[in-house]
Amino acid sequence: MPGRKDIAVVGYAETPVVLRSGRSSYDLAAEAFEGILEHTGVDKSEIDGICVAETMSETSNPFWAVYLCEHLGLTPTWTQINGLGGASTIGGVARAAAAVRDGLCETVLVLSSDAQSSWPPTEQGAQRYEFQYPVGLNGPVGAFGLLTQRYRHQYPLLDEALAKLAVTQRAHALLNPNGCEKLRKPLTEEDYLTSRYVSDPLRMLDSVMVCDGANALLVTSTQKAQELGCRKMVHPVGYGEITNFNGPDMLADITESGFTVAGPKAFAQAGLSPDDIRMIHPYDDFLIAILLTLEHLGFCERGGGSKFIMDTDLSHRGTLPLNTSGGQISAGQPGLAGGGLNAVEAVRQMFGEAGERQVDDPRNALVTGIGMVPYGRNWGVSNVLILEQP
């Protein structure tokens, strides 16, 4: 049933994004949880489900979710931990919706927290030791450098389009009091174009700065939301997800992502098309990811991302507002909680609570997630969530 509205997101919360806060993931998670309770007025005893994201700072502990329940004073009847990286938060909303529909719980805390800039990160391992580290590939920066170089070989890529993305998101971040203080500086196109290269053709201002932070959403049934007296709600009406897209193909086009699969599925569920989307909050660990997302979701043709960006007003007052909190690139990336930053902003906008950066007529929003960046492939997880007002 396209666009069904039996599930509701009834609240959101986030901590400020801070570079080297010195705090733990538990501490940050508790602040976000307190924010959810304050924002919604829902009593803690009503929360009987929890869905948490893995972290770079804490998930070497195999009982992260269980200890977190103890830390927060929750006794859920359904517990989920997602290892989808930046795709974990919106993946958590989809899983929470399924659990509520199946009667496993009634009200779910979808929580992401990480202190990656303060604590030694978890080593990803796998094939990285054998194939990546010996040749000097510097993690995601190196992988996205290769991806960007390949895209530039196949399609037109305007530096000015990437600069416009950077400038637009920085302008939004300056209106976001939770954005990282170190990034709260105006940015010009010239600043972007003259920033140093870190993995040719990636510049320093193409990528995120890893920080600490936490965010949360509260998911329940629409009926339960009404019983709880929730004043505001939005509905997840479309969702698509795919992992290891083109993984078995040894000659895969690394510029093609799983959004070509997840996007159509989400749009079909929602009964919407790209032309219907009021604002977009794509996962933005690198600027080229935004451009590819726009192409692969059908906002423009393949190879037409640069032209679309140059021709479209992406500001919070524009025709397609983009990452109105500044995104991770300009608000800071709170580790693996980064995917929740853009999701929270989408809900905040649809609740009409975004202050100076409030979008007119925030009737719906599209949010994406990206998880893991392998060598010689596109990102490992792609997911798309479409939210709509009642």
N, C-alpha and C positions, 0 to 999 in steps of 0.2 A: 504494500500500500504506500505509494509515493508520498513523502512528506508527512508521515504520521507523527503525531505530537503527544504520544503517551508517556514520554520520558522528558524530564526537565532538569536543566542546570539552574539551581536556585541561589547560588552564591559563589563568590570568588574572593581570593585574598592573595597578597604577595608581600614579601619583605623587600626592602630596598636591595638593589644589586650593589655589592661592595667588593672591591678588590682587596684580597688578603685580609678578611675580617677577623681571622683568628678564631672564629666560632666553629662549632661542629655542625654536621648535618642534622643531628638530633635537635640542637638548639634552634636552628633556623626553621626546621619543620614545626616545632612547637609554636613559634611565632606566627607562622602561616595558619596553623590550626586555630589558634586563638583569634586570628583575624576572621576566619570563616564563621566561628561561633558568634563573634560580635556583629559581623555583616548580616548574617541571616536571622539571628535571634533563635536559632534552633538549639535545643538542649543537647548536650553531648550524649546523653543516654539514648537519643533517637538514632544515632549513627551506628549501624550494625554491619557495615561493610567498609573495607579499606582497600585501595588500589594504589600502590606506591611504585615509583620509578627506581631503578637501580641508580647508583651513583659512581662517580670516579673516586670519591674520597672515602666511602664507607662500605662498599659492597664486597670487599674482600671478606667481610663478615657474612657467612651464609644465612644468618638469621636476622638480617637487617630489618625485614618487615615485622618480625615477631618482637624484637627488641623495641622497635619504634612504637608498636601498639602498647607495650608496657610503659614506655616513656610518655605517651600521650594519654594513658589511662583509658584506652579503648578495649572492648571485648567483642570483636566482630564475629559474626557467623560466616562471613566470606572474606577471604584475604587473597590478594593477588599482587605479585611483583612482576613488573615489566622490564625486560632487558632490551628495549627497542631504541635506546639512546634518545635522541631528540624527538623520536616518534612516540615516546612512552606516554606522554600526557593525553594526547587526543586518542591514542590507542586505549588508554585507561578509561576515558569517557565511554568508548564503544563497549568495552568489556563490562563496565559498571552497568550500562544500559541492559546488556544481555543478562547479567546476574539478577537485576531487579525484575526483568520480564520473566525469568525462570523461577522467581520466588525464593532465591537463595538469600536475599537480604532486601531491605527496603530503602535505605538511605546510605549512600557511599561517599566517603571522602577520597577524592582523587588527589594525591599529594606527591609533589616532586621537591626534592631538597638536595643540595650539593654544596660542598665547600672545597671545590677543586683547587682554588688558588691558595688555600691555606694548608692543605694536607696532601701528602704524596699521593698521586693518582694511582688507580689500579692499572696494572700492566695488561694490555689487551692480548699480547702473545699471539697464539695461533700461527699462521703462516708468516707473520711479520718478521719473526726471528730469522727465518730461512731465506725469504725472498725480498724483503723490503729493507730491513736494517743494514744488511751487508753492502747494499748499493747506495746507501745514504739518503733514502727517501724519508723526508722529515714529516712523517705522520700525515694528517689531513691537509696541511699546507702543501706538501709535495704532491699528494694525490690530486688535489684540486688544481694545482698548477698544470699537471699533465692534462687533466680534463679540459681546462680552459684553453690550453695550447691546441688540443685536438678540435675543439669547437671553432677556434679562430681559423684553423686550416679548412674546415668544412663550410663555414657560414660567415657572413659579415658580422663583425663584433666591433661596435663603436666604443672607444674609451669614454666618450662623452656620455653614453648611455649608462655605463657603470658609475660614472661620476654623479649623474643625476640621481641614481639610486642612493648613493652615499649621502649626498647633500639633503635629499628629501627625508631620509630616515634620521639624520642628525637634527634637522629642524624639528622633527617630532619629539626626539629625545629631550630637547631643550625645554619642552613643555611637560615632561614626565618627571615628577619629583622623586620617583623611585629609581631613576636611571643612575648609572655609576657616575660618581662625582668626577672622576678623572676624564670622562668623555663629555662632560657638560661644557663644551666649547663650540662656538659656531664653526662651520666647515664650508669651504667654498670649492667650486669645481677645480680651481687651480691647486688648492691644497691636496685634493685627491690625485690629480695628474702628476704632481711633483713628489708625491710620497714614494719612498724607496721601494724597490722590488725585493720581495722575500722569497719568491719561487716563480721566476719568470714564466708567464706574464703577470702573476699576482703581485699586487702592491700591498704594502702594510695596511692600507685603508680598505682593502678588499675583504678582510677577515675579522673575526670576532676577537675580543679580549676576554680570556677566561677569568671569571670572578666567582663569588659565592652568593647564594640566595635560595629562596624557596617560594613556592606558590601552590595554590590549591583551588579545587572546584568541588562543589557539593552537588551530587547527582541523585535524583530520586524519581519516583513516578509523578506524573502530573497530578494524579488524584491525591497522593500523599503530600505533595507540595501544598495543595489547597487545604488539606487537613492541618498541616503545620502552620498555616497562616502566612506563607511566604508571599511577600509583596510583589516580587518580580521574578520572572523566569524566562529562559529561552530554551528552545527545543533542538536537540541534535536530530536532523531530518535526513541526513545522508552521510554515509561513511564508506570508504574503500581503503584497502591495505594490501600490500604485497611485499614479500621479503625475498631477497636474492634474485631479483629480476634479471633475466638473461644470464644467470650464474653459470649454467652448464655450457654456454656458448663461448668457446675459446676465442672467437673472433668478434665478440659483441662490440657494438658501437657504444663507446663509453659516454657519448653525449646523449644517449637515450635513457630515460629513467623510468622507474615503475609508476610514475604519475600518469603515464599513458594508459595504464590499467586501472589504477586506483581512482583516478579522476572521473572517467566515464561511469564507474560504478556508483560513486558518491552522487554525481549529478542525476543519474537515473533514479536512485532512491529518493532524492529530494524533489524530483520532478522539476528541476531547474536546468539552466544552461549557463555558460560563462557570461552571456549578455545580461543575465538576471542578477548577477552577484553585485552587491552594493559596495563591499570592501573586502580586501584580501590581506591575510596575515600569514605569509609564507615563512617557513623555517629558513633562516638566513645566516648560516654560519659563514657563507661566502657570497659575495654579490652575484657571481655567476649562477649560483643556485636559484636566485630569484628569477633571473632571466629565463633559465631553463624551465622553471616551474610554470611561468606564464605561457611559454610555448607548449609544453606538454599537457597542460590542462585546457588548451584550446582558446586562450584569450587572444592568441595570434597564431600565424602559421609558423611551421618549423623554419628556423633561420630568421624569423621576423621579429625577434625579441628586441633588438636594438631600436628598430623603427617604432615599435609599439611603445616602448618606454619614452622615447623622445616625443611622441605624438600625444601622450596621455598625461592628464593632470593627476598625479599620484599623491598629492598633498591631502591633508585631512579635510580640506574644503573642496576637493576635486571630484572627478567623475569616478575614480576607482582608488579610494584611499588605501595606502600601503603601510602596513606595520606602524600604526599610529602612536605606539609607545616609543618608537625609535628602533624596534626590533632588537635582536641580540647584538647586531653590529654596532649600534650606537647607544644602547642602554646597558650593554654588557651581557656576557653569557654566563649565567649561574650554573656552570658545569652541565651535567645531564638534566638539570631542571630547566635548561634553556628552552626546551620545547613548550613548557608551560607558560613562559612569559608572553608569547604571542596569543596563546589560547585565552589566557586571563584578560588580555587587552580586548579581544573580540567580545567577550562577555561584558566587560566593563562598558564598552561602547554601546552595546545593545541594551544595557540597563540605563543608558543616558547619563553615566556618571564619570565621563572622561574629562570634564572641566574644559580648559582652554582648547584642547584638541578634539573636542566632541564633534563627531560626524553628524551631518544632517540626515534624517531618515535612515537610521541604522537597522533596516528591516531584516537584513541577513548578513552573514559573514562566512567566508571560506578560510579555513585554517589548515596548514599542512605540517607534516613532520618528516624529518629525515633522520635515519639512524645508521651509523657506521659508514666509514668510507674505505673501501678496499682498494688495493692496487690494481690498476688496469681494468676497472669496472666503474659503473656508476654507483651511487650510494646504495647501501645494503637494504634499507627499509624505506618505503614510501607510503605515507598515508594521508588521507584527505578527510576532513570533517566539515560539514556544512551545518551551520546553526541558523535558526530562524525564530523570529519573534512569534508570540501566540497569534 
